[in-house]
Amino acid sequence: MLVKIRALLATLSIAIYLPIIIVQIYLTRKHNNGRWARKQCRWFFSLNHLEIERIGEYDTQAQLLVMNHQSVTDIIYFEAYHPANLCWVAKKQLGEIPLYGHALKAPDMILIDREDKNGIVFLIKEAKKKLAENRPIAIFPEGTRSKGEENFLPFKPGVKILASKLNLRIQPAVLIHTRKLYNSSPMAVQTNKARVVLMDAFTPNFEDENWYETLQKTMHDVYLKHYNELNQALLSNNKAES
């Protein structure tokens, strides 16, 4: 019952504060796409007594931020704490959702239609524009949220094509337990602590046909290490409280 109550309060905090942030984005969008307003996302964590522990450092030279996806908190976290003016790649349908859609449209994110055969061409064209504006591209190669268990969803090829075509420097990031931190469907807050690991940035050897598969494996290996660590800590805490 407590996990649902905490999730309900977290959801209410988003529902109440998100419109305020959106209004501020529209008022300040000429200044780094309302970046100052977007950084107010950090209030979500303090208001709900939630924490994401960061391991590693941001690479400000990275042009492409690639991460696994478990929860809306993944986006909230990087909007709050990443030092750059990120440009997220999202499904076009998300931009059409009442209220929430403005959180993507107002700061001029890249919204792609997955059913459009020319979607990847549009993505590359728009990414060039954003990079020219000094906006790193942030993308979830899984394409949707995973269940936050041991395995990633398969990485979609769009990221590989984008990075190869534009010769991008990549910083991988691995998120662990963000689904347990806050899950909107079904609503639950199962822990107050998650973790993000910022891995070393690199420019792939694009002549290696398997570089993208290697990236997925490397990210997954890092994920499993921290997933097991956090699960062990959570199990120990539960035993101590029982």
ZIFEN-V851757 format. One record per backbone hydrogen bond with DSSP energy under -0.5 kcal/mol. NH is the residue of the N-H (numbers start at 1). CO is the residue of the C=O. E is the energy in kcal/mol with one decimal. If there is no record, write none. Layout:
# ZIFEN-V851757
<<NH & CO & E> <NH & CO & E>>
This chain:
# ZIFEN-V851757
<<5 & 1 & -2.1> <6 & 2 & -2.7> <7 & 3 & -1.5> <8 & 4 & -2.4> <9 & 5 & -2.3> <10 & 6 & -2.2> <11 & 7 & -2.6> <12 & 8 & -2.4> <13 & 9 & -2.0> <14 & 10 & -1.6> <15 & 11 & -2.6> <16 & 12 & -2.4> <17 & 13 & -2.1> <18 & 14 & -2.7> <20 & 16 & -0.5> <21 & 17 & -2.1> <22 & 18 & -2.7> <23 & 19 & -2.3> <24 & 20 & -1.9> <25 & 21 & -2.4> <26 & 22 & -2.4> <27 & 23 & -1.8> <28 & 24 & -1.6> <29 & 25 & -0.9> <31 & 28 & -2.3> <32 & 30 & -0.8> <33 & 29 & -1.3> <34 & 28 & -1.1> <34 & 31 & -0.6> <35 & 31 & -1.0> <35 & 32 & -0.7> <38 & 34 & -2.3> <39 & 35 & -1.8> <40 & 37 & -1.4> <41 & 38 & -1.7> <42 & 39 & -1.7> <43 & 40 & -1.9> <44 & 41 & -2.0> <45 & 42 & -0.8> <46 & 42 & -1.3> <47 & 43 & -2.7> <48 & 44 & -1.2> <49 & 46 & -0.9> <50 & 45 & -2.8> <51 & 192 & -1.9> <53 & 51 & -0.6> <53 & 194 & -2.8> <55 & 196 & -2.6> <60 & 58 & -0.8> <62 & 59 & -1.4> <63 & 169 & -2.2> <64 & 169 & -1.8> <65 & 137 & -3.4> <66 & 64 & -0.6> <66 & 171 & -1.9> <67 & 139 & -1.6> <68 & 173 & -0.9> <74 & 71 & -1.7> <75 & 71 & -0.5> <75 & 72 & -0.6> <76 & 72 & -2.1> <77 & 73 & -2.7> <78 & 74 & -1.7> <79 & 75 & -2.5> <80 & 76 & -1.8> <81 & 77 & -2.4> <82 & 78 & -1.9> <86 & 84 & -1.5> <87 & 136 & -2.5> <88 & 86 & -0.5> <89 & 138 & -2.1> <90 & 88 & -0.6> <90 & 110 & -2.6> <92 & 112 & -3.1> <94 & 91 & -1.2> <95 & 91 & -0.8> <95 & 92 & -0.8> <96 & 93 & -1.0> <97 & 94 & -1.0> <100 & 98 & -2.6> <101 & 97 & -2.5> <102 & 99 & -1.4> <103 & 99 & -0.6> <103 & 100 & -1.5> <104 & 100 & -0.5> <104 & 101 & -1.2> <105 & 101 & -2.4> <106 & 102 & -2.2> <108 & 105 & -1.4> <109 & 104 & -2.3> <110 & 88 & -2.2> <111 & 109 & -0.7> <112 & 90 & -2.6> <112 & 110 & -0.6> <114 & 112 & -0.8> <116 & 113 & -1.4> <117 & 115 & -0.5> <119 & 116 & -2.0> <122 & 118 & -2.3> <123 & 119 & -2.4> <124 & 120 & -2.4> <125 & 121 & -2.2> <126 & 122 & -2.7> <127 & 123 & -2.7> <128 & 124 & -2.0> <129 & 125 & -1.4> <130 & 126 & -2.3> <131 & 127 & -2.7> <132 & 128 & -1.9> <133 & 129 & -1.0> <133 & 130 & -0.5> <134 & 131 & -1.7> <135 & 130 & -2.3> <136 & 134 & -0.6> <137 & 63 & -2.7> <138 & 87 & -2.7> <139 & 65 & -2.6> <141 & 67 & -0.5> <141 & 139 & -0.7> <143 & 140 & -1.4> <146 & 69 & -3.0> <156 & 141 & -3.3> <159 & 156 & -0.7> <161 & 157 & -2.2> <162 & 158 & -2.6> <163 & 159 & -2.7> <164 & 160 & -2.2> <165 & 161 & -2.7> <166 & 162 & -1.9> <167 & 163 & -0.9> <168 & 163 & -1.7> <170 & 202 & -3.3> <171 & 64 & -2.8> <172 & 170 & -0.5> <173 & 66 & -2.7> <174 & 197 & -2.4> <176 & 195 & -3.1> <181 & 177 & -1.8> <182 & 178 & -1.9> <183 & 188 & -2.4> <185 & 186 & -0.7> <188 & 183 & -2.0> <189 & 3 & -0.9> <190 & 180 & -2.7> <191 & 180 & -1.3> <194 & 51 & -2.6> <195 & 176 & -2.3> <196 & 53 & -3.0> <197 & 174 & -2.7> <198 & 55 & -3.4> <198 & 196 & -0.6> <199 & 172 & -2.1> <199 & 197 & -0.8> <202 & 170 & -2.5> <204 & 168 & -0.5> <204 & 202 & -0.6> <206 & 204 & -1.2> <208 & 205 & -2.1> <209 & 207 & -0.8> <211 & 208 & -1.6> <214 & 210 & -2.4> <215 & 211 & -2.1> <216 & 212 & -2.2> <217 & 213 & -2.2> <218 & 214 & -2.7> <219 & 215 & -2.6> <220 & 216 & -2.3> <221 & 217 & -2.5> <222 & 218 & -2.0> <223 & 219 & -2.4> <224 & 220 & -2.7> <225 & 221 & -1.8> <226 & 222 & -1.9> <227 & 223 & -2.9> <228 & 224 & -2.4> <229 & 225 & -1.5> <230 & 226 & -2.7> <231 & 227 & -2.2> <232 & 228 & -2.1> <233 & 229 & -2.1> <234 & 230 & -2.6> <235 & 231 & -2.4> <236 & 232 & -2.2> <237 & 233 & -2.2> <238 & 234 & -2.1> <239 & 235 & -1.9> <240 & 236 & -2.2> <241 & 237 & -1.9> <242 & 238 & -1.0>>
